[in-house]
Each structure stands twice: as C-alpha cells, then as structure tokens.
Amino acid sequence: MKRILICPVCKSNEIELDTGGYTGKYYCKRCGYVGSFIIELNESEYKELLKAGELEKFVEEKAKNVPKEEKKPEKYPY
C-alpha cells in the first residue's frame, strides 16, 4: 500500500523529506512547513477521508494533540 503524507498546516499532500532525510524532518512544497510532525495515511484511508470531506477535520484533531515546542534560551544563563 502506498502511504500518503499530509502537512499539518495546510493539509497538502505535497510533502518530501527535508535535506534528503538526514534531519528526520519533512518539507511541505505548498506552505513551506518544515518539521518532524506529519500525518501519515495509507491510500485507502486518505481516499475515504477525502471522499467524506473529513480530511481537514481529521488533520486538525491530530495536530491539536501535538505539544508545542519549548522556546530555547537565546543565551546560556551562566
């Protein structure tokens, strides 16, 4: 089965590995999102959600459960 990768920001399936896969992150060709969180569906799940018109709702629910990245300090405190 073919797997479909979905961008959590713009819901596009135009996703590719960023920097050839070395960083473990993905790149969205449509909106420019770069990150490790991505929605992965098999072809039948994708077609079913697309046909039912529930793809955006599904992606939003999955993206909502991802913890926000903590801000890293600009300088070391010492």
Chimera marker file (.cmm) of the C-alpha trace (Angstrom):
<marker_set name="trace">
<marker id="1" x="0.000" y="0.000" z="0.000" r="1" g="1" b="0" radius="0.5"/>
<marker id="2" x="1.161" y="3.466" z="-0.805" r="1" g="1" b="0" radius="0.5"/>
<marker id="3" x="1.457" y="5.868" z="2.107" r="1" g="1" b="0" radius="0.5"/>
<marker id="4" x="0.280" y="9.455" z="1.840" r="1" g="1" b="0" radius="0.5"/>
<marker id="5" x="1.953" y="12.214" z="3.871" r="1" g="1" b="0" radius="0.5"/>
<marker id="6" x="-0.200" y="15.198" z="4.869" r="1" g="1" b="0" radius="0.5"/>
<marker id="7" x="1.024" y="18.620" z="6.047" r="1" g="1" b="0" radius="0.5"/>
<marker id="8" x="-0.469" y="19.544" z="9.458" r="1" g="1" b="0" radius="0.5"/>
<marker id="9" x="-0.536" y="23.243" z="8.495" r="1" g="1" b="0" radius="0.5"/>
<marker id="10" x="-2.101" y="23.462" z="5.020" r="1" g="1" b="0" radius="0.5"/>
<marker id="11" x="-3.420" y="19.869" z="4.625" r="1" g="1" b="0" radius="0.5"/>
<marker id="12" x="-1.478" y="19.410" z="1.373" r="1" g="1" b="0" radius="0.5"/>
<marker id="13" x="-0.031" y="16.068" z="0.298" r="1" g="1" b="0" radius="0.5"/>
<marker id="14" x="2.935" y="17.712" z="-1.454" r="1" g="1" b="0" radius="0.5"/>
<marker id="15" x="5.451" y="16.559" z="1.177" r="1" g="1" b="0" radius="0.5"/>
<marker id="16" x="9.055" y="15.477" z="0.789" r="1" g="1" b="0" radius="0.5"/>
<marker id="17" x="11.939" y="14.719" z="3.120" r="1" g="1" b="0" radius="0.5"/>
<marker id="18" x="13.903" y="17.802" z="4.149" r="1" g="1" b="0" radius="0.5"/>
<marker id="19" x="17.668" y="17.719" z="3.471" r="1" g="1" b="0" radius="0.5"/>
<marker id="20" x="17.441" y="14.248" z="1.984" r="1" g="1" b="0" radius="0.5"/>
<marker id="21" x="16.109" y="12.735" z="5.193" r="1" g="1" b="0" radius="0.5"/>
<marker id="22" x="19.223" y="13.395" z="7.291" r="1" g="1" b="0" radius="0.5"/>
<marker id="23" x="17.403" y="15.631" z="9.788" r="1" g="1" b="0" radius="0.5"/>
<marker id="24" x="14.304" y="13.465" z="10.184" r="1" g="1" b="0" radius="0.5"/>
<marker id="25" x="12.121" y="16.392" z="9.145" r="1" g="1" b="0" radius="0.5"/>
<marker id="26" x="9.680" y="16.902" z="6.311" r="1" g="1" b="0" radius="0.5"/>
<marker id="27" x="9.164" y="19.856" z="3.940" r="1" g="1" b="0" radius="0.5"/>
<marker id="28" x="5.806" y="20.978" z="2.513" r="1" g="1" b="0" radius="0.5"/>
<marker id="29" x="6.125" y="22.305" z="-1.035" r="1" g="1" b="0" radius="0.5"/>
<marker id="30" x="2.897" y="24.311" z="-0.735" r="1" g="1" b="0" radius="0.5"/>
<marker id="31" x="3.281" y="26.276" z="2.523" r="1" g="1" b="0" radius="0.5"/>
<marker id="32" x="6.972" y="25.791" z="3.380" r="1" g="1" b="0" radius="0.5"/>
<marker id="33" x="6.365" y="23.943" z="6.668" r="1" g="1" b="0" radius="0.5"/>
<marker id="34" x="9.460" y="22.145" z="7.964" r="1" g="1" b="0" radius="0.5"/>
<marker id="35" x="9.058" y="19.810" z="10.909" r="1" g="1" b="0" radius="0.5"/>
<marker id="36" x="9.080" y="16.267" z="12.176" r="1" g="1" b="0" radius="0.5"/>
<marker id="37" x="5.326" y="16.071" z="12.802" r="1" g="1" b="0" radius="0.5"/>
<marker id="38" x="3.421" y="14.895" z="9.740" r="1" g="1" b="0" radius="0.5"/>
<marker id="39" x="0.172" y="12.975" z="9.213" r="1" g="1" b="0" radius="0.5"/>
<marker id="40" x="0.712" y="9.599" z="7.539" r="1" g="1" b="0" radius="0.5"/>
<marker id="41" x="-2.198" y="7.686" z="5.992" r="1" g="1" b="0" radius="0.5"/>
<marker id="42" x="-2.404" y="4.744" z="3.661" r="1" g="1" b="0" radius="0.5"/>
<marker id="43" x="-4.033" y="5.290" z="0.273" r="1" g="1" b="0" radius="0.5"/>
<marker id="44" x="-7.420" y="3.820" z="1.206" r="1" g="1" b="0" radius="0.5"/>
<marker id="45" x="-7.692" y="5.896" z="4.419" r="1" g="1" b="0" radius="0.5"/>
<marker id="46" x="-6.781" y="9.051" z="2.504" r="1" g="1" b="0" radius="0.5"/>
<marker id="47" x="-9.370" y="8.432" z="-0.230" r="1" g="1" b="0" radius="0.5"/>
<marker id="48" x="-12.051" y="7.613" z="2.339" r="1" g="1" b="0" radius="0.5"/>
<marker id="49" x="-11.447" y="10.809" z="4.332" r="1" g="1" b="0" radius="0.5"/>
<marker id="50" x="-11.224" y="12.892" z="1.162" r="1" g="1" b="0" radius="0.5"/>
<marker id="51" x="-14.468" y="11.445" z="-0.213" r="1" g="1" b="0" radius="0.5"/>
<marker id="52" x="-16.293" y="12.045" z="3.084" r="1" g="1" b="0" radius="0.5"/>
<marker id="53" x="-14.953" y="15.606" z="3.259" r="1" g="1" b="0" radius="0.5"/>
<marker id="54" x="-13.431" y="14.950" z="6.683" r="1" g="1" b="0" radius="0.5"/>
<marker id="55" x="-9.726" y="15.188" z="5.835" r="1" g="1" b="0" radius="0.5"/>
<marker id="56" x="-9.291" y="18.707" z="7.253" r="1" g="1" b="0" radius="0.5"/>
<marker id="57" x="-11.145" y="17.814" z="10.465" r="1" g="1" b="0" radius="0.5"/>
<marker id="58" x="-9.034" y="14.657" z="10.903" r="1" g="1" b="0" radius="0.5"/>
<marker id="59" x="-5.752" y="16.538" z="10.383" r="1" g="1" b="0" radius="0.5"/>
<marker id="60" x="-6.767" y="19.354" z="12.749" r="1" g="1" b="0" radius="0.5"/>
<marker id="61" x="-7.622" y="16.856" z="15.506" r="1" g="1" b="0" radius="0.5"/>
<marker id="62" x="-4.263" y="15.081" z="15.115" r="1" g="1" b="0" radius="0.5"/>
<marker id="63" x="-2.310" y="18.355" z="15.031" r="1" g="1" b="0" radius="0.5"/>
<marker id="64" x="-4.104" y="19.638" z="18.136" r="1" g="1" b="0" radius="0.5"/>
<marker id="65" x="-2.637" y="16.835" z="20.276" r="1" g="1" b="0" radius="0.5"/>
<marker id="66" x="0.989" y="17.649" z="19.452" r="1" g="1" b="0" radius="0.5"/>
<marker id="67" x="2.810" y="19.509" z="22.248" r="1" g="1" b="0" radius="0.5"/>
<marker id="68" x="4.217" y="22.890" z="21.310" r="1" g="1" b="0" radius="0.5"/>
<marker id="69" x="7.994" y="23.124" z="21.168" r="1" g="1" b="0" radius="0.5"/>
<marker id="70" x="9.513" y="24.870" z="24.137" r="1" g="1" b="0" radius="0.5"/>
<marker id="71" x="11.354" y="28.083" z="23.496" r="1" g="1" b="0" radius="0.5"/>
<marker id="72" x="15.070" y="27.604" z="23.721" r="1" g="1" b="0" radius="0.5"/>
<marker id="73" x="17.036" y="30.267" z="25.584" r="1" g="1" b="0" radius="0.5"/>
<marker id="74" x="18.960" y="32.623" z="23.357" r="1" g="1" b="0" radius="0.5"/>
<marker id="75" x="21.986" y="32.601" z="25.638" r="1" g="1" b="0" radius="0.5"/>
<marker id="76" x="23.214" y="30.266" z="28.306" r="1" g="1" b="0" radius="0.5"/>
<marker id="77" x="22.350" y="31.531" z="31.802" r="1" g="1" b="0" radius="0.5"/>
<marker id="78" x="25.947" y="31.224" z="33.054" r="1" g="1" b="0" radius="0.5"/>
<link id1="1" id2="2" r="1" g="1" b="0" radius="0.2"/>
<link id1="2" id2="3" r="1" g="1" b="0" radius="0.2"/>
<link id1="3" id2="4" r="1" g="1" b="0" radius="0.2"/>
<link id1="4" id2="5" r="1" g="1" b="0" radius="0.2"/>
<link id1="5" id2="6" r="1" g="1" b="0" radius="0.2"/>
<link id1="6" id2="7" r="1" g="1" b="0" radius="0.2"/>
<link id1="7" id2="8" r="1" g="1" b="0" radius="0.2"/>
<link id1="8" id2="9" r="1" g="1" b="0" radius="0.2"/>
<link id1="9" id2="10" r="1" g="1" b="0" radius="0.2"/>
<link id1="10" id2="11" r="1" g="1" b="0" radius="0.2"/>
<link id1="11" id2="12" r="1" g="1" b="0" radius="0.2"/>
<link id1="12" id2="13" r="1" g="1" b="0" radius="0.2"/>
<link id1="13" id2="14" r="1" g="1" b="0" radius="0.2"/>
<link id1="14" id2="15" r="1" g="1" b="0" radius="0.2"/>
<link id1="15" id2="16" r="1" g="1" b="0" radius="0.2"/>
<link id1="16" id2="17" r="1" g="1" b="0" radius="0.2"/>
<link id1="17" id2="18" r="1" g="1" b="0" radius="0.2"/>
<link id1="18" id2="19" r="1" g="1" b="0" radius="0.2"/>
<link id1="19" id2="20" r="1" g="1" b="0" radius="0.2"/>
<link id1="20" id2="21" r="1" g="1" b="0" radius="0.2"/>
<link id1="21" id2="22" r="1" g="1" b="0" radius="0.2"/>
<link id1="22" id2="23" r="1" g="1" b="0" radius="0.2"/>
<link id1="23" id2="24" r="1" g="1" b="0" radius="0.2"/>
<link id1="24" id2="25" r="1" g="1" b="0" radius="0.2"/>
<link id1="25" id2="26" r="1" g="1" b="0" radius="0.2"/>
<link id1="26" id2="27" r="1" g="1" b="0" radius="0.2"/>
<link id1="27" id2="28" r="1" g="1" b="0" radius="0.2"/>
<link id1="28" id2="29" r="1" g="1" b="0" radius="0.2"/>
<link id1="29" id2="30" r="1" g="1" b="0" radius="0.2"/>
<link id1="30" id2="31" r="1" g="1" b="0" radius="0.2"/>
<link id1="31" id2="32" r="1" g="1" b="0" radius="0.2"/>
<link id1="32" id2="33" r="1" g="1" b="0" radius="0.2"/>
<link id1="33" id2="34" r="1" g="1" b="0" radius="0.2"/>
<link id1="34" id2="35" r="1" g="1" b="0" radius="0.2"/>
<link id1="35" id2="36" r="1" g="1" b="0" radius="0.2"/>
<link id1="36" id2="37" r="1" g="1" b="0" radius="0.2"/>
<link id1="37" id2="38" r="1" g="1" b="0" radius="0.2"/>
<link id1="38" id2="39" r="1" g="1" b="0" radius="0.2"/>
<link id1="39" id2="40" r="1" g="1" b="0" radius="0.2"/>
<link id1="40" id2="41" r="1" g="1" b="0" radius="0.2"/>
<link id1="41" id2="42" r="1" g="1" b="0" radius="0.2"/>
<link id1="42" id2="43" r="1" g="1" b="0" radius="0.2"/>
<link id1="43" id2="44" r="1" g="1" b="0" radius="0.2"/>
<link id1="44" id2="45" r="1" g="1" b="0" radius="0.2"/>
<link id1="45" id2="46" r="1" g="1" b="0" radius="0.2"/>
<link id1="46" id2="47" r="1" g="1" b="0" radius="0.2"/>
<link id1="47" id2="48" r="1" g="1" b="0" radius="0.2"/>
<link id1="48" id2="49" r="1" g="1" b="0" radius="0.2"/>
<link id1="49" id2="50" r="1" g="1" b="0" radius="0.2"/>
<link id1="50" id2="51" r="1" g="1" b="0" radius="0.2"/>
<link id1="51" id2="52" r="1" g="1" b="0" radius="0.2"/>
<link id1="52" id2="53" r="1" g="1" b="0" radius="0.2"/>
<link id1="53" id2="54" r="1" g="1" b="0" radius="0.2"/>
<link id1="54" id2="55" r="1" g="1" b="0" radius="0.2"/>
<link id1="55" id2="56" r="1" g="1" b="0" radius="0.2"/>
<link id1="56" id2="57" r="1" g="1" b="0" radius="0.2"/>
<link id1="57" id2="58" r="1" g="1" b="0" radius="0.2"/>
<link id1="58" id2="59" r="1" g="1" b="0" radius="0.2"/>
<link id1="59" id2="60" r="1" g="1" b="0" radius="0.2"/>
<link id1="60" id2="61" r="1" g="1" b="0" radius="0.2"/>
<link id1="61" id2="62" r="1" g="1" b="0" radius="0.2"/>
<link id1="62" id2="63" r="1" g="1" b="0" radius="0.2"/>
<link id1="63" id2="64" r="1" g="1" b="0" radius="0.2"/>
<link id1="64" id2="65" r="1" g="1" b="0" radius="0.2"/>
<link id1="65" id2="66" r="1" g="1" b="0" radius="0.2"/>
<link id1="66" id2="67" r="1" g="1" b="0" radius="0.2"/>
<link id1="67" id2="68" r="1" g="1" b="0" radius="0.2"/>
<link id1="68" id2="69" r="1" g="1" b="0" radius="0.2"/>
<link id1="69" id2="70" r="1" g="1" b="0" radius="0.2"/>
<link id1="70" id2="71" r="1" g="1" b="0" radius="0.2"/>
<link id1="71" id2="72" r="1" g="1" b="0" radius="0.2"/>
<link id1="72" id2="73" r="1" g="1" b="0" radius="0.2"/>
<link id1="73" id2="74" r="1" g="1" b="0" radius="0.2"/>
<link id1="74" id2="75" r="1" g="1" b="0" radius="0.2"/>
<link id1="75" id2="76" r="1" g="1" b="0" radius="0.2"/>
<link id1="76" id2="77" r="1" g="1" b="0" radius="0.2"/>
<link id1="77" id2="78" r="1" g="1" b="0" radius="0.2"/>
</marker_set>
